[in-house]
Amino acid sequence: MLNLNPQTTSLSRRHLLQMAGMGALPLGLPGMVSAAVDEQRGLGRGAAPKSCIYIILCGGPSQLDTWDLKPNAPDTIRGPYQPIASKIPGMQMSELHPRMSQLTQHFTLIRSMTHVGNISNHFDAMHHCLSGQAEAPADAPYMGSILAKVRPSERTIAPYVWLIKCVGDPVFCAPNIGTGGHLGAANSPLFVGSAANHPAMPTFQPPDELQSAVVANRLEDRRKLLDVISPTVSAAAAQKPTKDWQDIHRRAFELTSGSEAREPFQLDKEPTAVRERYGMHPLGQNLLLARRLVESGVGFVTVNGWTGASPDGGGGAPSSSWDMHGGEMGMGSAFGSGSYGMGWCLPKLDEALSALITDLHDRGLLESTMVVVTGEFGRTPNINAPGMNPGRQHWPTCFSTILAGGGIRGGAVYGESDKHAAYVKDRPVRPQDLGATIFHSLGIPLHTRLGRDGFTRPLSTGEPLMELFA
């Protein structure tokens, strides 16, 4: 039994959750409910004024085989795919992107992304891209956490959601995806899904955070108990963290006693034709789920670009579909149809991304929702092991990114690489510039300073790409 003497009691977070009947809620709860709680909050009340769907193609796709083809380069560089024309003159796409080639009027293609310094490992490259900074400090928060801090949601379960946390080899997991960095755990994301529980599966379940630990009448009894305990704890602690946890507990009761929080995750309510247009694979259904989350008011959704396991084999953890080294790392051909092959991954991306952009446009959400598609870096111009199972190595000095919606005018190519897509030739875009562009789209002033313990830091040191906005 807990001792409730205010002079001797220090109630832990887990104790409070257990007393409230929330014992099943994990320690990642603050990111789910960091906003102040009020009676007006609830799902289905309309999209946030500005939002972002950030699709991270973990592993780093090859710029030469996707959005910056070099058909005149030698065979040892150019790769096997032919460029195809799009609706915009000079904006060629890979032949494996036929659907996206018909939507070029809706997005801008950046061909001059580059890292500051030789950042050639996944861990650091993802850390810089997700934080929107170059030379990001170890405790840098990611852009979704920053949005959660400066614009906490009043209407939904979370301001920041991550669809399929990177798993498997920890080399792919950026350090602060679950911590909120120096902004604290209250601004960490709600994680949804896994390799064994993703929305393309008929058995997909929403996060455990949205499942009630006890039946409704017992839940209400425990809520009343918490209301009795809270003033005592507040008198003893008299600190803001106590108030934060009271808000968390109230929101936890709302989530587990009502159906609104689970509605975005009920993809079976979507017409079959819509689901099939996105593709019945992890990336397709996660992008459909991202659209539903944005509609429900979530401000920032990060989507792991895992395309699922290919029937042709090849394995691969759901964090690294795009780490296409080829046979030298046992991944099969980067140009094949295995799980680490562009013959499998690129058509899935084409299917899912084209459906998302079309869907957002048709629903009137594209103008208010920025879609970002990027890897943490690119791939070497030279193809390694050009015989049986070719692939490409990590390459941080030049890669490509797609931006759509959120005020981006579309139909443009920004920046230029050299003849082998090895180095930036014109208008380099650094991680901090991409970050500043995203913040500008979201309406977050770049002069905003964030921090804790009296130490504040600038939101961004980059320059937004203003010419991309209509």
N, C-alpha and C positions, 0 to 999 in steps of 0.2 A: 504494500500500500504506500502511496505517496504521502510524505509529510508536507502539509500545506501551511506550516508555520512560516509567515513571510520573513522572519528573521533568519531562518535556517535553510529555506528552500531555494534551490536554483534549478528551475524546471528546464530540462533539455528540450530541444526541438522534437526529438523522437517521442519523449514522454507526452508532450502536448498533443502530438498527432495521434498517439495511441489512445489518450483519454478522449479525444474527439471522435474516435471511431475511424481514424484515418490511417491505421497502422500499415495499410498496404501502400500508402503513398511513399515514393522514394525520396531521397534527400535532394533530388533535383527539382523539387516542387517550386521554389521561388520564381523561377523563370516562367512558370505557368501562370502565376497570379501576382505579378509584381505591381500591377496597377491598383489604385485605390478602389475599394469595393463600394458600389452603390446600387440602388434598386433598379436603375435603368439598364444595367449591364446585361447583356445576353447575346446569343448568337442569332444570326439571321436578321440583324438590324441594319444591314447595308455595309458596303465596303468602307475601309478607311479612306480618308481624303487622298492620301498618297501611299503607295505600297511598292514593295520590290520583291520579285521572285529571282533569287540568285542561284543559278544552276552551275555547280562546280563539277567539271569533268575531271574527277580525281585521277591522277596519274599523268595528265598532260597530253592532250591530243596533238597530233602532227599538223602544223600549219600548212605544210606542203601537200597534204592529202585531204584537207578539209576546205579552208576558206582563203588560201593563198597559194594556189597551184602554180607551178612553174613549168609549163609544157615544153619550153625550149631548152630546159636544163638537160644535162647528160642523164642517161638511164640510171646511173648510180645515185642520182639525187632526186629526180622528178617523181619517182613512184609510178604505179601502174594506172592511175585513174586519169580520165580525160576531163577537162573542164567543159561545162555546159553554160550556155548563155542564160541570162535571167531577164527579168522585165526592165532592168536598169542597164544601159550600155556600159560596158567595161567592168561590170560587177559579176564576174564568173564564179560559179560554184562547182563543187565536185559532182561528178555524174551520179554519185550515191546520195545526192541531196536534191532530187527532182522536185519535191514539194516545196522546200524552202526557196528554190530558185524562182518560184512563182509568187513569192511573198516579199521580195526584196524591197518593195515600196514601203514596207512597214518597219524595216530595221536598218541600222548602220553597221557596217563591217569595219572594225578596226584591225589594220594589218601591221601595226607598229607598237604593240605592247612590248615592254622590256623591263627587266628587273635592274635595280641599282646594285651593281656588284655581281659576282659570280655565284648566284644562289642556285645550286644545281641539285639540291635534295628536296624531296616532297615536303618534309616537315617545315622547313623555313620558308619555302616558296608559298605554301598554303597559308602560313602565318601572316605573311606580308599581304597576300591578295585578300584574305578574309578581313584583315584589319584595315585595309585601304591605306597602308603606309609602307614606305620604304624604311629599311633599318628599324623596323618596329621593335620596341622594347619587349622583353619577355612577358610582361603583364599587360600587353596591349589588348583591349577588348575588341571584339569583332563588330562589324557594322550593324548586325542585328541587335547586339547588346547595346550599342550606342543609341539606336532607335528606341529600344525598350526604355532606356534611361530618360531620353529627352522627350519622348512622346508615348508615355504609358497608355495602354488602351483602356478605355472606359466601357467597352462593349463586348469584349470577347475573352476567351480563355487565356490568350497569350498574345503579347505584341510580337513575339519572336518564336518561330517554330523551325525545327530542323528535321527534314524527312530523310530517314535512314542515316544514322550516325555511322561514321567510318568505323569499320571493324577489321579484325584480322591483324595483319602486321602493323604494329603501332607507328611504323615509319610514315604512314599515310595520315595519321591523325594530328592535325594542327593542335597545339598545346592548349588553347583556351576555348575550344568549342563548347565545353560544358561548364566553364567557370565564370564567365562574364568579365574575365581579366580584372583590372584594378577597379572596375565598377561593382564588383561583388556578385555573389551567386543570385541575388534578386533579379539580375538582368541576364541570366543565362537562359538558353532556349528550352522549350519543351521538345524532347526528342520523340519522334514517331516512327515506328517500324523497324524491321531488321531483316536479315536474310531469310529468317524463318517466319516472318510475319509482316508481309508487305501487301499493299492494296491490290496487287494483281492476283492475289490468292483468294479463293472463295472463303477461306477461314479467317481472313484478316480481321483483327480486333483493334479498336482504338486503344490509346495508351492506358496503362493501369491507373494512371491518375484520374481517369474519368469513370472508373468503376467503383461502385460503392462497396465499402468494406463490410457494412452491416445493413440489415434491412431498414426500411425508412423510419418506422416508429422508434427503433433503438437509436437511429442516427439523430432524430430530433431530441430524444432524451439526453444524449451526450452533448448536443449543442447547448442545451440549457445548463448542463454541468459546466461547460467551458465558460458560459456567460457569468456563472457564479465565481469561477476561479480567476478569470481574467482581471477583475479589479484588484484582487489581492496581489497577483503577480505584478501588475502595473505599479501598485503602491511600493512594492519592494524594489522593483528595478528602476522605475521612472526613467526609462530609456526608450529612444525611438525604435530600436530593434524589437522590443516587446510589442509596440503598436503594429509594426510590420507583420509580426507573426499572428497577431489577432486578425488582421486583414486577410492573411493567408488562410487561416482556419475558416473564417466566414465564407471565403470564396470556395474553399474545398467542400463545404456543405452544399453550396449552390451547385457546384459541378456534379456532385455525386447524388443529389436528390432530384435533379431535373434532367430532361432529355436534350436540352438545347446544346450542351457542350459536345454531345456525341453526333449531332446532325452533320457537320462537315465530313465526318469520317464514314458516313453511310453511302458509299459510292453505288450501292445497288439501287439507289433512288434515281440515278442518272439513266437516261435512255440507253439501251444497249448500243445503238448506233453511235452515240457520243463516246462511250467507253471504247468501242472498237476503233473509232477514228484516232484516239490517242495511242492505241496499241495496248494489247493485253500483256504487258511486260512491266517490270518494276519502274522503269523510267516513265513510261507512258502514263501509268496510273498514278504515280507520284506527282506528275505535272497536273493531272486532272484534280488530284487532291489539293495541290497548291492553289489552283484556281478557286476551289471551293473555300479554302481557308481565307484567301484574299476577300472573297465575297462576304465572308462572315466577319470581317474586320481586322484580321491579322495583318500587321504592318510589314513584316519581313519574314519571308519563307526561304530558307536555304534548302536546295534539293541536291542530294548526292546523285551524280550522273550515272549511277550503276545501271546497266542495261539488262542485267540478269545473266543467267548461265545459258550458253548456247547449246543446242542439242548436239552440235558437233564436238562438244567437249572443250577443254582448255582451262577449266576451273576458274579461279579468280575470286578473291574476297569482294564483297559489295562496297569496296572503297576505291577500286583501282582498275575499272574496266579499260581505262585509257592509257595504262602504263605498258605500252606495246613495244617491249624490248625485242621480241622475237624469240627464236630458238635458243639463243645463248642463255636465257633465263628460263627455259622450259615452257614458254608461253605459246608456242606455235607461231605461224606466220602472222605478222602484223597486218598483212593484206589478205588474210584468210577469213574463214567464217566461224572460227572458234570464239570463245568468250573474250579473248584478247585480240580479236581481229577486226579490222575496219569493215570487212565484208558483213560482219554481224552488227557491230556497234553503230556505224554511220547510218544505215537505214532505220534503225530504231530511233536514233536522235532526230532524223529527218521527219519521221512519222509523228513523234511526240511533240517536238518543238513547233512544227507547222500547225498542229491541232491547237496547241496552247495559244499561239499568236492569233489564229483565226477566231478561236473561241472568245478570247478577251476582246477582240475587235467587235465581234458580233454582239457582245453583251454590253458594249459601251464602257469597258473597263481598261482598254489598252492605253488610253491617254493618261490615266491616273496610276497605271501599274508599270513600273520599269522592269523589263526582263533582261537579265544579264546572263550570258553564256560564256564561260571561260574555263580554261584549265589553269593550273598553277604555274605552268610554263609550257614551252613548246618542245619540239623534237629536232634532233640534228639533221642538217641537210643531207649528209652522207648516210646511206643505208648500210647498216652492218649486216654481215652474213647474207649477202645478196643471193645465195644459193637456195637451199631448201626452205629455211624458215627465217626470212629477213625481218628486220625491225629497225627502230631508231632509238637513240639514247636521249637523255634529258638535255634541254637546251633553253637557258633562261634569257638569252639576249634578244630573241625575237619570237613573238607568237601572236595569235589572233584572238579577237573577242567579238561577240555580237551584242549589240544593245538595241532593244526595241521598246516602244512605249514610253510612258513616263515623261512625255514631252519631246522625246527624240523624233526628229523629223523623218527619218527613214530614207531609203533610196540613195544612200551615200556610202562611199568608201573613204575612210579617214586614215591617213598615214600610208607609208609605202615601205616595203622591204627591198633589199637588194635582189640581184638576179637569181640568187639561190635561197631566198628567205632565211638567210643566216643572220643578217644585221639590219637594223632599222636605217632606212635611207632618208626618210622625211617624217617630221612631226612625231617624235617618240611620245609614247604614253606610258607613264610609270604607274605603279600600283597606287600611289597617293593621288595621281590625277584621275584615275578611274574611281577611286573612293570619293574624291571631291565631286565628281560628276554625279555619282549616286546620291550623295547628300543633297546636292542642289536639286535633283529631281524630286527628292522626298520633302523638299521645303525646309531643310534643316540649315540654319545659318552657319556658314563656315567659321565665323568668329566665335562660335560657341566653345566654351572651355569646360572640360570635365575632369573630375578627379575625386579624391576623398582624403580625409585627414588634412585638409587645408592645402593640399597640393593639386593644382589644376594643370591640365595639358590642353594644347590646341586640338580641336576636332580633326583638322586636316592640315597638312603642309603642302598639299597639291593644288593644282589649278583646274577647275571644272572646264570641260570641253564645251564652251558656250556656243560655238558655231554649230554644234550638233542639234541644238534645240530650235524648234520651230519658232 
